[in-house]
Amino acid sequence: MNEFIAERVKLVRQLADKADPFTRTRLLKLAERYEERLGLPSRAMHQRKEHIGLPSVSIGSTGR
């Protein structure tokens, strides 16, 4: 069953690459739902894990 779902994810993403923007959005959401069934993190989660490089803030003396 997992093999079927994995193949379906691949197919849906291939179709999304060729689709108009509205259909692409819907197909990518469908692929994410299939990935959830497989227990895989979505591709959006992979992108969110990237380091965003926020400046560090030190807490301590104010220099007075």
Residue frames as a rotation matrix with the C-alpha (Angstrom) as fourth column:
MET 1
0.566 0.824 0.000 0.00
0.824 -0.566 0.000 0.00
0.000 0.000 -1.000 0.00
ASN 2
0.434 -0.470 -0.769 2.83
0.164 -0.797 0.581 2.42
-0.886 -0.378 -0.269 0.84
GLU 3
-0.634 -0.678 0.371 4.41
0.454 0.062 0.889 1.75
-0.626 0.732 0.268 -2.55
PHE 4
-0.056 0.718 0.694 1.16
0.978 -0.102 0.184 2.72
0.203 0.689 -0.696 -4.27
ILE 5
0.812 0.385 -0.438 0.92
0.510 -0.834 0.211 5.95
-0.284 -0.395 -0.874 -2.29
ALA 6
-0.003 -0.904 -0.427 4.58
0.177 -0.421 0.890 6.79
-0.984 -0.073 0.162 -2.98
GLU 7
-0.673 -0.186 0.716 4.00
0.707 0.121 0.697 6.32
-0.216 0.975 0.050 -6.72
ARG 8
0.359 0.891 0.279 0.86
0.914 -0.396 0.086 8.44
0.187 0.224 -0.956 -6.50
VAL 9
0.570 -0.248 -0.783 2.84
0.298 -0.826 0.479 11.26
-0.766 -0.506 -0.397 -4.83
LYS 10
-0.526 -0.848 0.068 5.39
0.307 -0.115 0.945 11.12
-0.793 0.518 0.321 -7.64
LEU 11
-0.445 0.443 0.778 2.68
0.887 0.095 0.453 11.23
0.127 0.891 -0.435 -10.32
VAL 12
0.634 0.744 -0.211 0.75
0.771 -0.630 0.092 14.06
-0.064 -0.221 -0.973 -8.68
ARG 13
0.276 -0.612 -0.741 3.91
0.159 -0.732 0.663 16.17
-0.948 -0.301 -0.104 -8.35
GLN 14
-0.730 -0.507 0.458 4.76
0.497 0.065 0.865 15.54
-0.469 0.859 0.205 -12.02
LEU 15
-0.006 0.823 0.567 1.28
0.959 -0.155 0.236 16.68
0.282 0.546 -0.789 -13.02
ALA 16
0.674 0.256 -0.693 1.61
0.564 -0.784 0.259 19.76
-0.477 -0.565 -0.673 -10.81
ASP 17
-0.325 -0.898 -0.298 4.79
0.352 -0.407 0.843 20.77
-0.878 0.169 0.448 -12.64
LYS 18
-0.872 -0.005 0.490 2.80
0.489 -0.074 0.869 21.03
0.032 0.997 0.067 -15.89
ALA 19
0.002 0.998 -0.065 -0.43
0.996 0.004 0.085 22.50
0.085 -0.065 -0.994 -14.50
ASP 20
0.074 0.156 0.985 -1.79
0.180 -0.974 0.141 26.03
0.981 0.167 -0.100 -14.36
PRO 21
-0.706 -0.503 0.498 -1.26
-0.327 -0.392 -0.860 27.89
0.628 -0.770 0.112 -11.04
PHE 22
0.030 0.802 0.597 -4.69
-0.991 -0.055 0.124 27.08
0.133 -0.595 0.793 -9.55
THR 23
0.837 0.288 -0.464 -4.50
-0.310 0.950 0.030 23.38
0.450 0.119 0.885 -10.38
ARG 24
-0.075 -0.960 -0.270 -0.85
0.036 0.268 -0.963 23.23
0.997 -0.082 0.014 -9.32
THR 25
-0.526 -0.079 0.847 -1.72
-0.764 -0.394 -0.511 24.49
0.374 -0.916 0.147 -5.84
ARG 26
0.473 0.809 0.349 -4.45
-0.880 0.455 0.138 21.89
-0.047 -0.372 0.927 -5.44
LEU 27
0.723 -0.254 -0.643 -2.24
-0.078 0.894 -0.441 19.06
0.687 0.369 0.626 -6.72
LEU 28
-0.380 -0.919 0.102 0.60
-0.178 -0.036 -0.983 20.00
0.908 -0.392 -0.150 -4.37
LYS 29
-0.255 0.386 0.886 -1.82
-0.966 -0.146 -0.214 19.97
0.046 -0.911 0.410 -1.43
LEU 30
0.812 0.549 -0.199 -2.99
-0.558 0.829 0.008 16.54
0.169 0.105 0.980 -2.53
ALA 31
0.273 -0.808 -0.522 0.61
0.032 0.549 -0.835 15.31
0.962 0.211 0.175 -2.69
GLU 32
-0.572 -0.464 0.676 1.19
-0.606 -0.316 -0.730 16.62
0.552 -0.828 -0.101 0.85
ARG 33
0.280 0.749 0.601 -1.84
-0.953 0.292 0.081 14.69
-0.115 -0.595 0.795 2.10
TYR 34
0.826 -0.069 -0.560 -0.48
-0.152 0.928 -0.339 11.53
0.543 0.365 0.756 0.50
GLU 35
-0.191 -0.981 -0.034 2.90
-0.107 0.055 -0.993 12.15
0.976 -0.186 -0.115 2.14
GLU 36
-0.271 0.189 0.944 1.19
-0.945 -0.237 -0.224 12.52
0.181 -0.953 0.243 5.52
ARG 37
0.789 0.613 0.030 -0.33
-0.613 0.783 0.108 9.06
0.043 -0.104 0.994 5.02
LEU 38
0.549 -0.679 -0.488 3.17
0.186 0.668 -0.720 7.72
0.815 0.305 0.493 4.44
GLY 39
0.812 -0.236 -0.534 4.45
0.538 -0.055 0.841 9.43
-0.228 -0.970 0.082 7.59
LEU 40
-0.185 -0.889 0.419 6.82
0.965 -0.246 -0.097 11.64
0.189 0.386 0.903 5.61
PRO 41
-0.153 0.102 -0.983 7.36
0.394 -0.906 -0.156 15.32
-0.906 -0.411 0.098 6.38
SER 42
0.798 0.499 0.338 6.02
0.512 -0.266 -0.817 17.56
-0.318 0.825 -0.468 3.64
ARG 43
0.011 -0.804 0.594 8.36
0.922 -0.222 -0.318 19.42
0.387 0.551 0.739 1.33
ALA 44
0.488 0.218 0.845 7.19
-0.006 -0.967 0.253 22.66
0.873 -0.128 -0.471 2.90
MET 45
0.988 -0.151 0.023 8.55
-0.012 0.069 0.998 21.46
-0.152 -0.986 0.066 6.24
HIS 46
0.319 -0.924 0.212 11.94
0.936 0.343 0.084 20.81
-0.150 0.172 0.974 4.62
GLN 47
-0.010 -0.295 0.955 12.03
0.556 -0.796 -0.240 24.40
0.831 0.529 0.172 3.43
ARG 48
0.763 0.386 0.519 11.02
-0.176 -0.648 0.741 25.77
0.622 -0.657 -0.426 6.84
LYS 49
0.858 -0.448 -0.252 13.90
0.465 0.468 0.752 23.99
-0.218 -0.762 0.610 8.57
GLU 50
0.205 -0.818 0.537 16.47
0.715 -0.250 -0.653 26.09
0.668 0.518 0.534 6.75
HIS 51
-0.194 -0.385 -0.902 18.51
0.901 -0.433 -0.008 28.41
-0.388 -0.815 0.431 8.94
ILE 52
0.637 0.538 0.552 17.18
0.719 -0.672 -0.176 31.95
0.276 0.510 -0.815 8.58
GLY 53
-0.293 -0.946 0.139 20.18
0.826 -0.324 -0.461 33.68
0.481 -0.020 0.876 10.18
LEU 54
0.775 0.571 0.271 18.55
0.324 -0.727 0.605 35.94
0.543 -0.381 -0.749 12.74
PRO 55
-0.115 -0.842 0.527 20.93
-0.290 -0.479 -0.828 38.27
0.950 -0.248 -0.189 14.59
SER 56
-0.079 0.025 -0.997 21.79
0.814 0.578 -0.050 37.20
0.575 -0.815 -0.066 18.11
VAL 57
0.385 0.265 0.884 20.82
-0.296 -0.872 0.391 39.37
0.874 -0.412 -0.257 21.04
SER 58
-0.515 -0.573 -0.638 22.83
0.476 0.427 -0.769 39.38
0.713 -0.700 0.053 24.24
ILE 59
0.668 0.716 0.204 21.07
0.112 -0.367 0.923 39.94
0.736 -0.594 -0.326 27.51
GLY 60
0.058 -0.690 -0.722 23.11
0.981 0.172 -0.087 41.51
0.184 -0.703 0.687 30.23
SER 61
-0.240 -0.222 -0.945 24.60
0.587 -0.809 0.041 44.88
-0.773 -0.545 0.324 31.07
THR 62
0.735 0.593 0.329 23.36
0.639 -0.443 -0.629 47.90
-0.227 0.672 -0.705 29.17
GLY 63
-0.005 -0.847 0.532 26.76
0.864 -0.272 -0.424 49.58
0.503 0.458 0.733 29.12
ARG 64
0.666 0.308 0.679 25.91
-0.006 -0.908 0.418 52.24
0.745 -0.283 -0.604 31.73
